[in-house]
Amino acid sequence: MAVRRVMPIIQSEATRESREFYGLLGFEEAMDLGWIVTLVSPSNPAAQVSVVTSDKTAPVTPDVSIEVDDVEAVYAAVRDSGAETVHPLQDEEWGVRRFFVRDPNGRVVNVLSHR
């Protein structure tokens, strides 16, 4: 399994203000689905930050996203470990397959692969 990127998620209603602030740091908008805005570094596309009002299809908003090359294998490893799955593995309409798991610190991790 390979990790492709790690992205912090900020839960906030201030998406416009966040877009402007992170623009000062060199980030540009890569995606805006209304409930999530992802900002990316043009010089390093794996450097990203997302601002989320609330997750569209899950019961909680995650703290961090980790994109992996094989979400099925990671899901199986997490399930076998006994870690708490917060949101089941599923396909999302915006082109990812993902699940949420709680880490030992209580943080919710969104683990995903692009389809």
C-alpha positions in Angstrom: 0.0 0.0 0.0 1.2 3.5 -0.8 0.1 6.8 0.7 -0.5 9.4 -2.1 -1.3 12.5 0.0 -2.3 13.6 3.5 -4.6 16.6 3.8 -5.8 18.4 6.9 -9.6 19.2 7.1 -10.8 22.3 8.8 -14.5 22.3 9.8 -15.8 25.9 9.4 -18.6 27.9 7.9 -16.0 30.5 6.8 -15.2 29.0 3.4 -14.9 32.3 1.5 -12.7 33.8 4.2 -10.6 30.6 4.3 -10.2 30.6 0.5 -8.9 34.1 0.7 -6.6 33.5 3.7 -5.0 30.3 2.2 -4.7 32.2 -1.1 -2.3 34.5 0.7 -0.2 31.5 1.4 -0.2 30.4 -2.3 -3.1 28.0 -2.4 -5.6 28.0 -5.2 -9.1 26.4 -5.3 -9.1 23.0 -6.9 -12.6 21.9 -5.9 -15.8 23.5 -4.5 -18.8 21.2 -3.9 -20.6 23.7 -1.8 -20.0 21.8 1.4 -16.2 21.3 0.9 -13.6 23.5 -0.7 -10.2 22.0 -1.5 -7.3 24.3 -1.9 -4.1 23.2 -3.6 -0.5 24.4 -4.0 0.1 24.9 -7.8 3.8 24.1 -7.4 3.1 20.9 -5.3 -0.4 19.4 -6.1 -0.1 16.9 -3.2 0.0 19.9 -0.7 -3.7 20.5 0.0 -6.1 21.7 2.7 -9.9 21.4 2.7 -12.5 23.5 4.5 -15.7 21.6 5.2 -19.0 23.0 6.6 -20.2 19.4 7.3 -19.7 16.1 5.5 -22.4 15.5 2.9 -22.7 11.7 3.3 -21.2 10.9 6.7 -22.3 11.3 10.3 -19.2 13.3 11.3 -16.6 15.6 9.6 -13.2 14.0 9.5 -10.0 15.7 10.8 -7.7 14.5 8.1 -7.9 12.7 4.7 -5.3 10.2 3.6 -5.4 9.1 0.0 -4.0 5.6 -0.6 -3.5 3.5 -3.7 -5.7 0.6 -2.5 -8.5 1.6 -0.1 -9.9 -2.0 -0.1 -6.6 -3.3 1.4 -6.5 -0.6 4.0 -10.1 -1.1 4.9 -9.4 -4.8 5.4 -6.4 -4.1 7.6 -8.2 -1.6 9.7 -11.2 -3.9 10.1 -8.9 -6.8 11.1 -7.1 -4.6 13.6 -10.3 -3.9 15.5 -10.1 -0.1 15.1 -13.5 1.7 15.1 -14.9 2.3 11.7 -16.9 5.5 11.9 -18.3 5.5 8.3 -18.4 2.4 6.1 -16.5 1.8 2.9 -18.6 3.3 0.0 -18.4 4.9 -3.3 -19.1 8.7 -3.4 -20.7 10.6 -6.3 -17.6 12.9 -6.5 -15.4 10.0 -7.7 -13.8 8.5 -4.6 -14.2 5.3 -2.6 -13.8 6.0 1.1 -14.3 5.1 4.8 -13.7 6.8 8.1 -11.8 5.3 11.0 -11.0 6.7 14.5 -7.3 6.8 15.4 -6.0 6.2 18.9 -6.2 9.9 19.7 -9.9 10.0 18.9 -9.4 11.8 15.6 -11.5 10.7 12.6 -9.5 9.8 9.5 -11.0 9.8 6.0 -9.2 7.1 4.0 -9.8 7.2 0.3 -8.9 6.2 -3.2 -10.0 7.9 -6.4 -12.0 5.6 -8.7 
